[in-house]
Amino acid sequence: MMRLIEASAATTELVEQPVPDTNRAEDLTLGAVVIGRNEGERLKACLTSLVPLCRRVVYVDSGSSDDSTTFARDLGITVVELDPAAPFSAAKARNAGFQALLAGGPIDLVQFVDGDCVVMAEWLKAGAAALAENPQLGLVTGWRSERYPQASVYNAMCEVEWHRPAGEISTCGGDMMVRTQAFTAIGGFNPAVIAAEDDEFCLRLGKAGWRLQRLPVSMTLHDAAMSRFGQWWKRSVRNGHGFAQLGDMHPPHLQRERLRVWLYGPILPLVFLLGYFTTPWLSLLALSAYALSFTKTARDLNRKGLGRSLAIKQAAFLTLSKLPNLLGMLTYYRRSWAGRDMRIIEYK
């Protein structure tokens, strides 16, 4: 295994990369950027799944207090440690990793992955083949699955969330294989986006003329490791922050999600209170709207293969999620109006 040159920081300037003149996957060089913070054994499994299959691997650490950086260096992996004096974000970490990866020499394709995921070997081959065959593709992604969906209702919710149809897409999550030329052309991830930064990156990629595709191939095994209600609540707050920020940056993206939050967050509770003090049928109308949403969600989840009990539990959480989503949206608006930095909302 080649010993890689370590980097403790990354520059912000993107270096223009030559377009590979090939349509063979084996002729394209593949690197990987892994981001994480205190991922422990999950990070070790992630890095171990990548090192034998990638030309170079970079690990970007956001202030871990465990042995993450030591383990990565012992594998011969380039380690970038983000400056703790500046706010952390996944976008900043991925940009820093990309620059450190290219500092070691030209790379045609970059696999981005979170440190709580294990990458499937067959995915790396399939993703590279798709990008080699179609020069219009700027990004490909695959299917992410939850490693322990039975561990908690929250993990099971992630398993449902990850299931998306294959084909042409407009956005995807942070596990993605990106053409270096495409990444450079749009300037990488936007460091100001602290939630849904992957959606924002994909939207700019599409607007720049690149195509995005989800392949029908298992890509990563994810370990959400959510066992507490508080973790789920904070994750839902973060999602709401993403809804609002992307709504400002790329309207009308996520418009339906924002409208649902406004309806089931503040509007229906206010209607219920108004009816309680004035006209009782208004309260009944508000409760009926919640009941209808819950019933429809539970039925749809049951049709997707979830058992009745799990479908009911997930429908209840999804109905309740509009409240933390609302808090996240309001957090974004408050920060934006006050001109404050967008700091990450951690749930682990």
Secondary structure as UniProt FT lines:
FT   HELIX           25..27
FT   STRAND          30..36
FT   HELIX           41..50
FT   TURN            51..53
FT   STRAND          56..61
FT   HELIX           68..74
FT   TURN            75..76
FT   STRAND          78..81
FT   TURN            84..85
FT   HELIX           90..103
FT   STRAND          109..114
FT   TURN            115..116
FT   STRAND          117..119
FT   HELIX           121..133
FT   TURN            135..136
FT   STRAND          137..146
FT   TURN            149..150
FT   HELIX           153..162
FT   STRAND          167..168
FT   STRAND          176..179
FT   HELIX           180..186
FT   TURN            191..192
FT   HELIX           197..207
FT   TURN            208..209
FT   STRAND          211..222
FT   HELIX           229..249
FT   TURN            251..254
FT   HELIX           255..262
FT   HELIX           263..267
FT   HELIX           268..277
FT   HELIX           280..303
FT   TURN            304..305
FT   HELIX           308..320
FT   HELIX           322..338
//
